[in-house]
Amino acid sequence: MNRLRRSFYLLFALPLVWFGCTDRAPQYRIGVSQCLDDTWRQKMNAEMDCEMLLHPDMTLSRRIAYGSNELQCAQIDSFIAEGVDLLIVSPNDPDRVQPAVSRAYRAGIPVIIADRHVAGDEWTAFIGGDNYAVGQLMAEWVKEELRIKNYELRITNYELRITNYESRIKDFTILEVTGMEESVPERLRHQGFMDGMAEAFPDAGTMPSIYSVSGCKDAYSAVSVFLKEHARVDAIVAQNDIMAIESAKAVNAAPGYGKGSVPIMGVDGISMGLQAIVNGDMECTAVYPTRGDLIIHTATKILRGEPYARDTILETMLIDADLAYPLLRQFEAMEHELNTMQLVRLQSQNQWREMKRNKHLLLGIIAVLAFLFLSVSVFVIAIQRNMRAKITSEIIPQLEEVKEAIHLSNRDAAFMENIRQIVDDNLTNPELNVEFLSSALQLDRTQVFRRLKAITGKGPLDYIRERRLIRADELLNSTDMTVRQVAYELRFASPGYFSKYYKQYFGHLPSKR
């Protein structure tokens, strides 16, 4: 009888042990203190969520401070009290949030600082861009825009036979649309911009007039007022894409201006900014990476004791009209995949909840009908195996594909920038062909053809011809070269061959205008 009783207890205990082992809580808890809930940080959050789906042994709890330093410090302290295993902080004001970060670090919690660096060394890793370098990139763009505009004015004045046809960059007006004054990134971008302008125009007599207006509350109104009070604006730099888009609306609506009349640069490289470039409302934007996926990837390395980079400065690059459209398509594809991934995650969660409900039901049945234990256990094991097989064969591969697509979008943008630079630098080179590009890019010619075709829809020879036609049009309109001279300068077989493709591309025969 005792042996039978022990066997019964053993049979009853086995499913409890099994269920307890298969329903463990995640091993690591990650807290995220996000300073704002703007479009840029929503993209970072989405990237974090994507990467987290690849790590079922981790959970993430996110809290948003909505621009309040006091609230963010309180949220960090609450994460410390909860004993999270790792903390990710995107600080609102690094100086004012730094004491709370130090408290977490001293409590033995690894801290990853995202986007905005804090002072001192009481943090575990930093991942973010260089806002001062972003400002300098803005200054470089302004310098090039003014150089082009100055050249165009001189040519125009000369053609009009104005006696003093020299134009001067110091007569130009630059408008900077700034964000919140208390924001460290905005202050660094402004300082980088001003220092970059000083380096670009070291002679005070050549420095253009630079004005700043705050666009953090209403960029449209701020720019509209400025346009009414000043006779001319030659270029606008905005410290994020949203303010750049609002500036473009103000220019389009202002008397004496119009769509595309003032070159405008933004910062962030969000999809709205890329669409504005495609639409012709903006000239370019600086892609300021969010890399929420890299932040979570670094967190996993820290938690598992693996080597990691302590200080990661993300590279910022300029995206113009040539790169905006393919990059926008990549972003749209990524957003679609992100939405699909969220749906997959919800479905997975519902399936796990359903399985847990089944587990409790089975436990009740086992408690009442112990003699059915073996058959029920086999049934539950089959359910679990099928669930694991489904997650392994369907969900995880989807997540890996989305992760790879995100990395590919960045690689494609860099690839297009490289190939465009190589082609534009060799437009007069008779050796410019697929082999030349393959050698310069250190890629197989088949790889060059397939990647360029996938991104632009054109083969290498068609792309080279297109860049030559664009350059030919510039030469016809900015120099005294004849159609024949331009055709041979850009290595077309004959003027007739050149005219044929020029008309196909521009819709009319080449001529001086």
N, C-alpha and C positions, 0 to 999 in steps of 0.2 A: 504493500500500500504506500509506504514511504517512497519507494523507488518510483512508483507511478506518479505520486504527487510531485517529486522533484522533476520528472520528465515533463509534467504539465507546466510547472513554473518555468522550466527552461524554454519550452515552446512558446510560452506567453512572453518571455523576456526578450527572445531573439528579435522579433519585429520592432520592439521598442528601441533596442540598441541600434538596429539597422536604420530605422527612421531618424534617430538622433544623429547618426553619423552622416546621413545624406542631407540634413537640413541645417548644416553649420552656418553661423553668421559669417559675413565677410571678414577676412583677416585684418584688413587695414581700413581706417576711416580717414578721409581727407576733407579738411575744411577749406572753403574758398571765401575770401573776403573781397568782394568786388566793389570798387568805388562808385561806379555809375552804371546806368542801364541804357547806354546809348547804342547806336547801330554797330559801331566798331567793337564794343565789348560783347554785344550779343553774338557777333561772329566768333569771338574768342570763346564764349561760353559753349556755343554749338560745337566747336572743334574739341573742346574738353569733353563734352558729353559723348561725342563719337569715339574718342580714344578710350573713355572709361568702359564702353561696351566690350572692349577687347580684354578687360581685366575683371572678371566676375568675382575675384577675391577682394575687390575694393569697392567702397561706397564713397559718394561725394555729397557734401552738404554745402550749398552756396547761400551766402547772405549778401545783400546789396545795401550800400550805405547812402546811395542817392546824393552824393556830393557832400555829406556831413562827416567831418573829421571825428567829431565826438561819437557819432553813432558807429563809425568804423572801428574806433578804439574799443568801444563797448562790445562790439561783435567779436573782435579778436580775443578779448578777455573771456567771453563766453565759450569760445572754442578751447581756450586754455583750460577752463574749468571742466569742460566735457572730456578733456584728455584725448583730443584727436591725435592721430599718429603722424600727420603732416599738415602743414598750413600753407596755403597759397594766398598771397596778398598782392592785389593791384591797388597801391595806395592812392588816396585822393590828394593829400598834401604830404609828400614823403617826410618832411621835417616834423610835422605834427603827429604823424602816425608812427614814426620811428620808435618812440618809447614803448608802444604796445607790441611792436615787432620784437623789440629786445626782450620784453617780458616773456614772450612765447619761446624765443630762442634759449633764454636762460632756464626755462622750464623743461628743456630737453626736447622740444618739438622742432623738427627740421622745418625751416621756413624758406619757401621759394618766392622771391620778389618778381612780379611781372610788370613789364612796361615802364614803370617809373622807379628809378634807383633810390634807395634810402642811404643815408650817411652811415659811416662806421662799417664794422665787419661782423655784426651780430645777425647774420643771415646765412643760409646754407647755399643758395644758388640764385642767380639773377638771369632772367631771360627777357630781353626787350630791345628796342631800337635806340639809336643815337639821335635824340631830338635836335641837338646842336648841329649835327651833320645834315639833318633834314632842312634846317634853316639855311645852311650854306648851299644846299642843292637848289633851294628857291632862288638864292642870289645868282647862282650860275645861270639858271633859266632866264631870269630877268636880264642879265647881261647879254645873253645871246639874242633875246627878243628885241632889245634896244639896238643892238648892232644891226640886225636885219631891218628894223624900222628906219634907222638912221640912213642906211644905204638906200632903201627904197625912196625916202624923201629926197635924198640928193639926186637920184636919177630923175625923179619926177620934176624937181625944180630945174634941173638942167634941160630937160625936154621942153619945159615951158619958157626957156631962155630967160630965167630970172638972173639978174646980174650977180647977186650974192647968193649962189645956190648952195652954199655950205650949210648943213644942218648940224645941230650940236646936241649931244646926248644930255647935257646939263639942262636943256630946255624941256626935257621929258618929265612926266609926272607918274610916280608909282604909288599905288594904294595897297597897303597891307591891311587885311581884315583879320583882326586878332580874336582870340577866345577869352576865357576868363583870366583876369590879371593874376589871380592867386594860384593858377594852375602852373605847376613846374614845367611840364612839357611845352606849354605855350610860351613861357618865359624863355626857355632854352631855344625854341624855334625862332623867336623874335631876335634873341641875341645872336644866334648863328646867322640869321638873315642880314642883320645890320653889319656884323663883322665881315660877312662875305661881300656885301656891297662895298664896304670900305676897302677891301682887298682888290675888288674888281675895278674900282675907280679911286686909286690912291691920291690923285690930284683933286683937291677940293673943288677946283674950278670945273671939273668934268662930272662931278656927282649929280645925278638927277634928283629932283625934288621927291622926297619920300614922306608919305603921310600914313597915319595909322588910325583906323576906326575900330571900335569894338563891335563884333558881330555875334557875341555869345547869346544875346537875347533876341535880336531881330536884325540879321545881316541885310535883309532886303531894304529896310527903312534906312539903316545907317549908310549904305552905299548910295541909295537914292538921294539922300540929303547931300552927300558929298558931291555927287555929279551935278546937282543944281548950283552948288557954291563954287565949283571950279570949272574953268573953261575947257579943260581937257584931262583925260586920263589915258595913259598909254599902256599900262599893264596893271593887273590886279593879282596879288598873291593872297590866298586865304589859307588859314591854318588847319582847315579840314574841308572835306568834300562838300558837306552840307552847306557851309557858309559860301563856298565857291559857287554852288548851284544857285543859291539865293542871290549872290552878286551878279550872276549871269542874267537872272530874271530882271534885276534892277537896270542893268545895262540895256537889255532888250526893250524895256519900257521907257527909257529916258529919251527926251527930245534931243535930236542931233546924233544919237547913237543908233544902235541896231544890233541884230543878231550877229555875233562874231566880230564886231567892230573893235572890241578890246580883248586882247589875249588874257586868259584867266587860268591860273594854276591852283589846284587844290592839293590836299594831303589826305591819305588813308588808303586810297585805292579800293573803296567799297563799290559794290555793284552799281549803286546810283551814280557815283562819280564816273565810272567807266561808260555808262549809258549816256551821260551828259557829254562826254568826249565824242562818242559815236554820233550824237545828235548835233555836234558842232557848237555846243554852248560853252564848253571848256576846251582849253588847248591841251592840257596834260594834268596828271596827278602823280604824286609820289606814293608808291606802294609802301605802306608802313605795316609790316607783317604783324598779325596777331599771334599765330602759332600756338593756339591752345593745345593742339595735339602734342607739340614738343614739350610743353609745360607738364602735361600728364605723363609723358614718356620719361621725362627727367625725374618726376616724383616716384615712378615705379623703380627706377634705378636706385634712388636714395633709400627707399624703404627696403629694398632687397639687398642693400650693401654692395651694389655694383658700382664701377667707376662712372663718373659723370663730370660734365663741364661745369665749373662753378660760376663762371661769368660768360654768358653767351650774348653777344651783340648781333642783332639781326640786321641783315643788309637791306638798305632801302634803295629802290631803283625808280627811275622816271618812266612813266607809261604815257605815250603819246597816241595819236590817232592810228598809227600803223599797228600798235600792239593792243589797243583797247578792245577792238571787236573780238579777236580770238580769245583774249583773256576773259572777256565778259561771257562768251560762250562756255568757257571752262567753269566759271563761277556758277552759271545757271545750271550746268550739269551737276556740279558739286552740291548746290542747294537742293536739286531734285533728289540726289542720292541721300542727302542728310534727312530730307523728309521721309524717304523710304526707310531709312535706318530707324527713325523715330517710330514709324509704324511697326517695323519688325520688333523693336524693343517692347512696345506696348503689347503686341501679340505674344511675345515671349513671356512677359510678366503675367498676362492673363492665363497662359498655359501653366505657368508655375503655380499660380493661385488655384487653378482648377486641380492640379495635381495634389496640392496640399489639402484641399477639401476632400479629395478622394482618400488621402492618407488618413485623415481623422475618421472618415466613415469606415475605413477598413479596420482601424484600431478598435472602433466600437463593436464591429462585427466579431473581431478576434476575441475581444473581452467576453462577449456573450457566447460565441460559438467557437471555443478553442479547438475543437476537433477539425474545423475548416482551415486552420492556420496555414498548413503547408500549401494548399491550393491557392489561398489568397496571397501568400507571399510570392509564389511564382508569378501570379498575375501582376502584382505591383512591381516586381523586378522587371517584368517585360515592359511595363509602362515607362519605367525609368530609363531602361536601355533605349527604347524607341525615342524618348525625349532627348536623351544625350546624343543619339545618332543624328536626330534632326538638327539639333543646334550645331553639331560638329560639321555636318555635311551641307547645311543651307545657310544658317545665320552667320557663323564665323567667316566663311568665304566671302559673303556679301560685305561684311565689315572690312575685311582685308582689301577688297576691291575698291571700296570708297576711300580708304586710307591711301592706297596707291594712286587713285585719281587726283587727290589733293596734292600729292607730291609731284605728279606729272604736270599739273597746271603750272606750278612754279618752274619746272624744268623747261616746259614749252615756251614760257615767256622769255626765259634767259636764252634759249636756243634761237628764237626769232630775233632778239636783240643782237646776238652775235652774228647771225647770218646777214642781217640787214647792214650791219656795220661793215662786214667784209665786202659785200656787194657794192655798197655806196663808195667805198674806198678804192674800188677797182673797176669802175664803170668804163674807163678808157683803156683798160687792160685787154689786149686781144686774147689773152690766155684765160680770161674769166669764163669758166664753164663748170660742169658738174665735178670734174676731176679736181679743178682748182678749189672749189668749195669743200670737197671731201678732204683734201690735204690740209686746208686751213683749219677745218673743224676737227681734224683727226678722227674722222668717222668714215665708215664704208659708204661708197656712193649710193648703195641701195638704202642704207639707213637715212642718208640725207634726203633722198627722193621721197621715201615713205613718210618721214616726219613732217617735211615741208608740205607735202600733199595733204596730210591729215589736218594740219593746222590752217592752211590758207586755201586749200582746194586747187593749188597750182603746182606744176612741176618746177624744178630748178630753172630750166631755160625760160619758161614763161615768166617766172618771178624776176629773173635777171632782165628780160626784155621790158617788163613793166617798170622796174626801177630806172632803166635807161630812158624810157619814154617820159617818165616824170621829170627826170633831169633835163631831157631835151626841151621840154616845155619851159622849164626855168631858164635855160640858156637863151631860148628864143625871145623871152620876155624881159630878160635882165641884161643882155649883152647885144653887141652889134653883129654877132655871128649870123651867117645866112643859113638857110635850110640845108644846103649842101654841106657847109662846114660843120654844122651840128651833127648831121648824119654820119660823116666820116669820123668826127671827134669821138662819138660814142660807139664806134665800131659796127655800124650797120653796113651791110654789104653794098648798098647803093642808096642814093636819095629816093629812088622810087620804092625800094623795099622799105625804107624808113617811113615814107609818106603813107604807105599801105597800112602799116601797123599803127601809126599815129592816128589815122582816121578811125580805125577800128576801136581804139582806146578812148579817144577824146570826142569822136563824132564829127570831126571836121579836119580838113587838110592842114598841115603845119604852115604857119605864116607868122610874120612879125606883127605884134599888136601894140 
